[in-house]
Structure formats: C-alpha cells, structure tokens
Amino acid sequence: MVTEQGTAAATAPAERHEVIIIGAGVCGIYMLHSLLQMGVDARVLEAGSGPGGTWYWNRYPGARFDSESYSYGYSFDEEILQEWNWSEHFAAQPETLRYLNFVVDKLDLRACMQFDCRVVSATFEDSENLWTLTLDDGRTFACTFLLTAIGMLSAATPPRIEGRERFRGQSFHTYYWPHEPVELAGKRVAVIGTGATGVQVIAEIADKVGVLTVYQRRPNWCAPLNNAPITPEEMDDIRARYPEFFEQMSKTPGSFLHGPDYRAFDEVSEEERTAFWNALYRSPGFGVWLGNFRDVLVEEEPNRIYSAFIADRIRERVDDPEVAEKLIPKDHGFGTRRVPMETRYYEAYNRDNVHLVDVNGTPIECITEKGIRTSDQEREFDIIIYATGFDAITGAFDRIEFTGLEGRTLAEKWQDGPITYLGLATAGFPNLLTLAGPQGASVSSNFPPNIEVGVRWAAGLIGYLREHGLTRIEVLPEAEEAWVADIMQSYEGALLTSTRSWFTGYNSNVEGHDKLRYMIYLGGAPAYRERLADVAGHDYEGFKVS
Ligand code: NAP
C-alpha cells in the first residue's frame, strides 16, 4: 500500500535549485560560471556524458570550425585566453572538445554539472512559482529560474526515407557519429546530404574509403576554408592581439572577424572587382562570404555576378564538366544559404572511387537491407552516413514538453514558428530564459560572442531580481508582439529569406516545416547588443517583474 506520505515522497523533486540550466555546451558552460560567480545556486543538466554540446556530439570525420579558432573561443577570461593554444586557424572537433573540457576544469564547474540527464518535460507550477523538470529516467528536479542552453543545431533529423531500419550495415546520422572508431578503409560508403556537414565528411573520407557515393538533392555554394596550422610564434601573436580581434568582431554584423566591404560592387572596375574576389577566394575563412562588397548578399544583380564567379571556380576544380554542373547551385544565389567551407571538397569528385548521384534525376525510393535503391538501380553499401541536418533552432525546444501558464505548451505556441521577446523569453512562460534561442542574434552569427552577450544579459537580469527581492519575470505580450513584428519586417525583401534552408525554417524531414518561419534576428549583432543593453537599462522594460 502506498501511503499519502509515500506518494508525495515518490513524486517530490529529488533536487531543487534556484537556477537550472539545460545543456553543457558553449552556452551552458559560461552561464553556469557566471551564476556561480554571483553566488547563485545553479546546476546544469546535460543529456550527453560530458560537456561540449555540439562539439561533444558531432564526432564525424572532418568536423571543424568554420570561424577562426581564436574568434570562437570565449573572450571573458584572460587566463583562459593566455593559457590555451590553438593548433590550427580552424580547429578540428577533438581539439574544440578538449578546449571546452579545459574551460570546465579551469573554472571548476564539473561538480555543478550532471551528465546523462535528458530532460523530457518542464512544467511551470504557477502557484509555487516553480519549474519542475522530469528526465527520461523519471528523476525530477525543480528550480525557480529555468535557462535553456540546448543548442540551435542539436535536434538531428534523419531523412524520411522508407526502410532505414532494414539496412544491415552500419548507418548513423553525423550528429550521432559513434564514439568508437569507425573502420572506413576499403568500405563502400554512402553519404546522403551536402550541407556544411556532408561537405566536411565527404572531403575528409574520400581518400580513406573504398568507394564513396554521394546522394545530393540540392548543391550548396561551397568555398575553400584555406586552413593552416598555427605556429607557436603565431599563437604568441594571436594572444597579444586578442583585444584587437574582439574589438574587430564587435563591429561586424555577424561578430566574425570578417565584415562587409562597404563599397558597392560597381564602385570599382571589373578588373579590380575580379582581383578582389580572387583574393577573397584564396583567403582563410568566411571572408569569401561575409567580407564581400556590401550589396553582394542583398541585391540580385551583384549576387548573380558573384555567383557566376564562384561557379567558374567550381568548374576549374572539377574535371568532369557534367559533374561540375551538378555541383553548381541553380536554385539560389551564393551566400543566401549557409556557405559550407571546404578543403579539397570539389577535388574529391575527381577521384575514381567517388560518385555523385543527383537524386533529382534518380530519386531515392528506399533503403534496402543491402543499400540504397534509387529509381534506376540499387547500390550496395557497408556504411550509410546521413548528413541530413537538423530540426534547427526550435527542434530542441520541441523535444522537451515545456508547459507554461494555463497548461499551454510551448510546442502549441510555436507551432507555426517561434514567438519571443528579444529571442530570450516568451510570454506565458514565466522565469524561462531561452538563451541563444530563436529570434536572437547568436543564431545568425558567430555563435560564442553572442552567446556571451546573452549570458551576461541573463546573469544581469537574475542579479537585478535578486537585488530587488524579486522572484518572477514574465514577458508582456505587447513587447513580444512588437519584437516579432520587427523580426518579420527585417525579412522583407532579403535574398536570404527567399531561399529555403534551416535559416528560414525549412526541413523536408520534419512534418509541417515547409513554409517560412521567422527564426533569426537579421538586424546585426551590434544593434542586438544595443537593444539588450537598452532593455536592461530601463529596468527590463517589456517584462513584468514581481
Ligand atoms: P543542412 O545544411 O541542413 O544540410 C542537410 C543536407 O541534407 C542538405 O544537403 C539536404 O538537401 C540534405 N537532405 C536532407 N534530407 C534529405 C533527403 N531526404 N534526401 C536527400 N537529401 C536530403 O545540415 P548540415 O549540413 O548538418 O548543416 C547544418 C548547419 O550546421 C550548418 O549550416 C552550419 O551552421 C552548422 N555546421 C557548422 C559547421 C562548422 O562550424 N564548421 C560544420 C557543419 C555544420 P536540401 O538542401 O535539398 O534540403
């Protein structure tokens, strides 16, 4: 018999904290540190078995930064900056994971992180002003403030192709690449998907596998990463120049080291323009995308001419003209989707063991026990790699059942796309801060610098509430409406927003994600920072505190 007392004990939260942060990635790590510094009782719950978030999960061959390593690391701690050595201008995943573990240990955060904790639901108890969290193993936690640091690309979406479970070889989504080594030598390998992830995998494994067959639906405009090792002397120089780098990043719209050249493309002669574009193509990192003339990404004609320039570079690099044409996007202009950065990606298609299947011509019908059947033939494989992307930005929220006031769920509220105030909170869900969430600046920029901005703002808010003896904060519906209206307005006429990609909320593998969603803040990081500072400076206007 279960007594009334016994029932209560069985359902009582096992642990209660002032703040719980979900996620121990780049965002959760810094958020936890900031709160502990303030003396807040804070804990992180993390689904993985260690910290690192995206860099913990994505262990596929070729996974590496597309932002300069030293522009991706945290800026907030001088000792970390001085002690850590990056080995490459664009570090590979194992190094980034080591870095994040180094930070966790340096700041002594591990004791306040609980791993293997997958949160499945979070319910706000209005009368108690308390969030109750349930894990997939039934454990429960409670907190006054709930902070999500759950990543924008953490809900992996395998393709909706019939028969995936039938395949007898090895198969995995890139996000869940096995932790133990995968034997590739001599294997017949298929990769489905040619986004930033697929492009990295393909380029990395082309010369390591027996046969590689790439199934491409829509090609992307890819450009050379131009990575290089960092010598000890260079690292000394980088260390000395951190303040200069952070200052530079603070001025660019995306908080990258690369910002637009404020000339219009037709302000210079054709020769000068071509020389400039060639230099960008040879330069390291995102300059080729974000360091361009100011109108190339926003106006059709300059974008068309630049796209033609990049198409010629692809033609130069791919031996077979028919294959080259298949690899050149025809449905969108350069840079209107995320540009995958690559190292000898196009050259992979010059190898005899690499084959490109255009699934528009011969659609995939199903996965079989032995491989993949397209409309014209079945090909047999030992390994199938799904590089098919993510239910981006809101997918991680949809995978936790958040229930706010009056029993309303976040999934219901965001059914047609996210609705937020500042990308950091949403009406009807008191004391929930959606760090690095939809409609904020971090999702449309170099992630860490703007994570730092959001984290500092959230820490400031919690400090403010504590200082004033307050325990509750709620978004005012009118503030949220105005924020969403601004976001929607910023989408008008932008080339980026007329292109289907995860930026704009499309994903063929998620039911209903076949129309534009207002996912990201397009106003640029400097304006976003100003707005956050302004809101904080006006006693958190747009929120009701009590
Ligand atoms: P993605 O850009 O969404 O690409 C997914 C790919 O899978 C696309 O080529 C898509 O084709 C294809 N696909 C999906 N379903 C398919 C199906 N049923 N049949 C055939 N093809 C299918 O995803 P991602 O490559 O994982 O990249 C997501 C984001 O992660 C990137 O944009 C980037 O922000 C981030 N990322 C960053 C780094 C880095 O920092 N270095 C590296 C990798 C990824 P369609 O285009 O036709 O939909």
Boltz pocket constraint, residues with backbone or C-beta under 6 A from the ligand:
constraints:
  - pocket:
      binder: B
      contacts: [[A, 63], [A, 64], [A, 65], [A, 66], [A, 67], [A, 153], [A, 157], [A, 159], [A, 160], [A, 161], [A, 192], [A, 193], [A, 194], [A, 195], [A, 196], [A, 197], [A, 198], [A, 200], [A, 215], [A, 216], [A, 217], [A, 218], [A, 219], [A, 338], [A, 359], [A, 387], [A, 388], [A, 389], [A, 390], [A, 500], [A, 502], [A, 508], [A, 509]]
      max_distance: 6.0
